[in-house]
């Protein structure tokens, strides 16, 4: 079997997972949309994607799917999580690492649904406008640890569109970014058989994210429900309030018992992270992978209570002095069984999500979208994210079949070890003809369905006949 047939076999098997959440013709068009996104070499519009598949006649069907198709986005996200768990389960120790961040998708017109204005000051270009129109996405995905030689890999699984309260479209309910992040983390926990470790930047180190993850309510530190606890790993503020655990009340000797007042919740105040020189803890040296390089570090840690997580939740605060960096790093985590090396490696692995956002913009056309209404805006972003995840899953299975040397380093970069999204697209581009032929079999599924008509034109036809 040649390479084209093998690639199509893997690709079709991965997409077959989503049969359960579509009708038969809907799944066939969904396969065309995903495959066209992977093979499209120009602007990522539906017109260019059907052109890449040599299926111009199916343009109207895909447009109808994006606008009127019965697609359950949450079911597709859940199926994506289950597919990743089946094909390449992401484990770091006993945890399932998940990263959360947000990004902006610039739009030039305010006519597109969900577009909001944001202040954007670019330090690199003083001529850049300070007020821009954009879709602001909160995204989440799994982090697959590397083997020591290769860095971690990010697999996007879910996304939510954040809408500003003052620019909220009609009929939509307002949700903050923190609420959207906590919702997606809880969605991942419901699918994952292993405990989830949420890794995010300091922008999400808020009580609205931390406490729902730790299953603690805002009032009194009581349990918020029966769901499993999600551990967190993030960057606290340099002036974060840290406390010692509250000692249990004992019998006072020779002192008058205190009367009245509320019972104490917090213990003695500890120095903040930026005052780490006052921590009465020894320095510990180590070595781990930091941004793709094996670096030495030394750290201090203190087990304490954090004002953000609540008085009843034990966390460990770290300060790291990393080789090659002049400023210390502050990290806090509720996963107390992780070592200092694991904490530092897991936090720096979050940068793989930033690389994925760059690939999404440059390789899969995040900012080339021509969608104007609600359904195409949400579904196009979801399809592009899913396409990236499927390409990564295809990469690992292709490496198992062809060996790790299937993608040799180019002459201008002999030290390259990481397979990029561009490498995967070049692999698929080389077999576009075979993929177009195989897609004809998918096209046969659509022939069993009557031609689609938009609701407006159908109503117009009825009026004409009457």
Secondary structure, DSSP 8 states (H G I E B T S, - for coil): --HHHHHHHHHHHHHHGGGGGS-HHHHHHHHHHHHHHHH--S--SHHHHHHHTT-GGGHHHHHHHHHH----HHHHHHHHHHHHHHHS---BTTEEEEEEEEEEEE-S-S-STT-EEEE---SS-TTS-SEEEEEEEEEEEEEE---SSS--EEEEEEEEEE--GGG--TT-----HHHHHHHHHHHHHHH-SSEEEEEE-GGG-SHHHHHHHTTB-TTTT-B--SS---EEEE---TT--EE---------SSS----SS------SEE--GGGGGG-----EEEEEEETTEEEEEEEEEEEEEETTTEEEEEEEEEEEEETT-SS-EEEEES-TTS-HHHHHHHHHHTHHHHHHHHHHHHTS-GGG----SHHHHHHHHHHHHHHHHHHHHHHHHHHHHH-GGGS---TT-TT--S--HHHHHHHHHTTHHHHHHHHHHHHHHHTTS-----HHHHHHHHHHH-
